[in-house]
Amino acid sequence: MLDTAQRLLRLLSLLQAPRDWTGPELAERLGVTTRTVRNDVERLRDLGYPVHGIRGVTGGYRLGAGATLPPLLLDDEEAVAVAVGLRVGATQGAVTGIEEAALRALTKLEQVLPSRLRRRVNGLRAYLVPLPHAGPSVDAATLTAIAAASRDHERLRFDYTGHDGSAGRREVEPHRLVHSRGRWYLVGWDVARSDWRTFRADRMRLRTPNGPRFTPREDPGGDLVGHVATGLATAPWQCRARVTVRAPAEHVRDRLPPGVPVEPLDDDTCVAEVGSDTPRMLAAYLGMLDADFQVTEPPELVAEIRVLADRYRRGVPAVPGEIKRLPDV
């Protein structure tokens, strides 16, 4: 049987899991009676840990938030993960204003790490070379305000600059914050447009106070991940086209960025909604699908494909075996 100190540490470790524990469950895990569990819970409360008791048939115990920050218990893997995450946050990242706090926390953590874990953390630090974050960053206060409005179901009002440089004011029901490709995005319901939109957090300038409360909506299309992936893949496009491709949909999806819409027409044909910065770039990308395709619009894309086709045709011999030399320059 565990002694009292070991048992309290084990009990605290169990309570830190994001779930409710019944007295009998804890007693079984610790190998003690439910009365001992109640006594140990009181000891943890005396030490400053806010252990909440829930009455009723399905009641139990849960570790809540308190007025002070008591010590945390981390297992080996958690301690290493936190140390590495703090190191990355202190040296480079997409969130500004947390570097000093991350370095202070890392220093405190490394002071109490056992030698075996400190060796693992130092090994990772020595042999991992993180590239500096070159993209735009977002202030930590902005992310906190967005997350708080999402949690409290309050509308956000903000000035926003789009990818094309256009600026305007938005009122949005915030749904989720998403981190992808080194940037932070807000997925929310745009009130004026009556539709879901994805906003880059570094382009948002929040206005106060927040708007009225709202009733949360279901994930857009029932698939938040798919919605965000499609939005990130297609939002920057200046030139767009629907292209019929003579190949199975899976063949085409494997050759396009994640999130680009591809709709199968039959087993051997599909329609892809593709795009790029310019018609010339899109014409070149279509040639890398490794399949026949047909494009009817926009006209500037059709023109670029004809130019590219003529250029390729001139670049190969007209007759097999004939070598066509370019003029000397």
Secondary structure as the mmCIF struct_conf table of DSSP 4:
data_model
#
loop_
_struct_conf.conf_type_id
_struct_conf.id
_struct_conf.beg_label_comp_id
_struct_conf.beg_label_asym_id
_struct_conf.beg_label_seq_id
_struct_conf.end_label_comp_id
_struct_conf.end_label_asym_id
_struct_conf.end_label_seq_id
HELX_RH_AL_P HELX_RH_AL_P1 THR A 4 LEU A 15
TURN_TY1_P TURN_TY1_P1 GLN A 16 GLN A 16
BEND BEND1 ALA A 17 ARG A 19
STRN STRN1 TRP A 21 TRP A 21
HELX_RH_AL_P HELX_RH_AL_P2 GLY A 23 LEU A 30
TURN_TY1_P TURN_TY1_P2 GLY A 31 GLY A 31
BEND BEND2 VAL A 32 VAL A 32
HELX_RH_AL_P HELX_RH_AL_P3 THR A 34 ASP A 46
TURN_TY1_P TURN_TY1_P3 LEU A 47 GLY A 48
STRN STRN2 VAL A 51 ILE A 54
BEND BEND3 GLY A 56 GLY A 56
TURN_TY1_P TURN_TY1_P4 VAL A 57 THR A 58
STRN STRN3 GLY A 60 LEU A 63
BEND BEND4 ALA A 67 THR A 68
HELX_LH_PP_P HELX_LH_PP_P1 PRO A 70 LEU A 72
HELX_RH_AL_P HELX_RH_AL_P4 ASP A 76 THR A 91
BEND BEND5 ALA A 94 ALA A 94
STRN STRN4 VAL A 95 THR A 96
BEND BEND6 GLY A 97 GLY A 97
HELX_RH_AL_P HELX_RH_AL_P5 GLU A 99 VAL A 112
BEND BEND7 LEU A 113 LEU A 113
HELX_RH_AL_P HELX_RH_AL_P6 SER A 115 TYR A 127
HELX_LH_PP_P HELX_LH_PP_P2 PRO A 130 PRO A 132
BEND BEND8 GLY A 135 GLY A 135
STRN STRN5 VAL A 138 ASP A 139
HELX_RH_AL_P HELX_RH_AL_P7 ALA A 140 ASP A 152
TURN_TY1_P TURN_TY1_P5 HIS A 153 HIS A 153
STRN STRN6 GLU A 154 GLU A 154
STRN STRN7 LEU A 156 THR A 161
TURN_TY1_P TURN_TY1_P6 HIS A 163 ASP A 164
BEND BEND9 GLY A 165 GLY A 165
STRN STRN8 ALA A 167 SER A 180
TURN_TY1_P TURN_TY1_P7 ARG A 181 GLY A 182
STRN STRN9 ARG A 183 ASP A 190
TURN_TY1_P TURN_TY1_P8 VAL A 191 SER A 194
STRN STRN10 ASP A 195 ARG A 200
HELX_RH_3T_P HELX_RH_3T_P1 ALA A 201 ARG A 203
STRN STRN11 MET A 204 ARG A 207
BEND BEND10 THR A 208 PRO A 209
STRN STRN12 ARG A 213 ARG A 213
HELX_LH_PP_P HELX_LH_PP_P3 THR A 215 ASP A 219
HELX_RH_3T_P HELX_RH_3T_P2 PRO A 220 GLY A 222
HELX_RH_AL_P HELX_RH_AL_P8 LEU A 224 THR A 234
TURN_TY1_P TURN_TY1_P9 ALA A 235 PRO A 236
BEND BEND11 GLN A 238 GLN A 238
STRN STRN13 CYS A 239 VAL A 245
BEND BEND12 ARG A 246 ALA A 247
HELX_RH_AL_P HELX_RH_AL_P9 ALA A 249 ARG A 253
TURN_TY1_P TURN_TY1_P10 ASP A 254 ARG A 255
BEND BEND13 LEU A 256 LEU A 256
TURN_TY1_P TURN_TY1_P11 PRO A 258 GLY A 259
STRN STRN14 VAL A 262 ASP A 266
TURN_TY1_P TURN_TY1_P12 ASP A 267 ASP A 268
STRN STRN15 THR A 269 SER A 276
BEND BEND14 ASP A 277 THR A 278
HELX_RH_AL_P HELX_RH_AL_P10 PRO A 279 LEU A 286
HELX_RH_3T_P HELX_RH_3T_P3 GLY A 287 LEU A 289
BEND BEND15 ASP A 290 ALA A 291
STRN STRN16 PHE A 293 GLN A 294
HELX_RH_AL_P HELX_RH_AL_P11 PRO A 299 ARG A 314
TURN_TY1_P TURN_TY1_P13 GLY A 315 GLY A 315
BEND BEND16 VAL A 316 VAL A 316
BEND BEND17 ALA A 318 VAL A 319
TURN_TY1_P TURN_TY1_P14 PRO A 320 GLY A 321
HELX_LH_PP_P HELX_LH_PP_P4 ARG A 325 ASP A 328
#
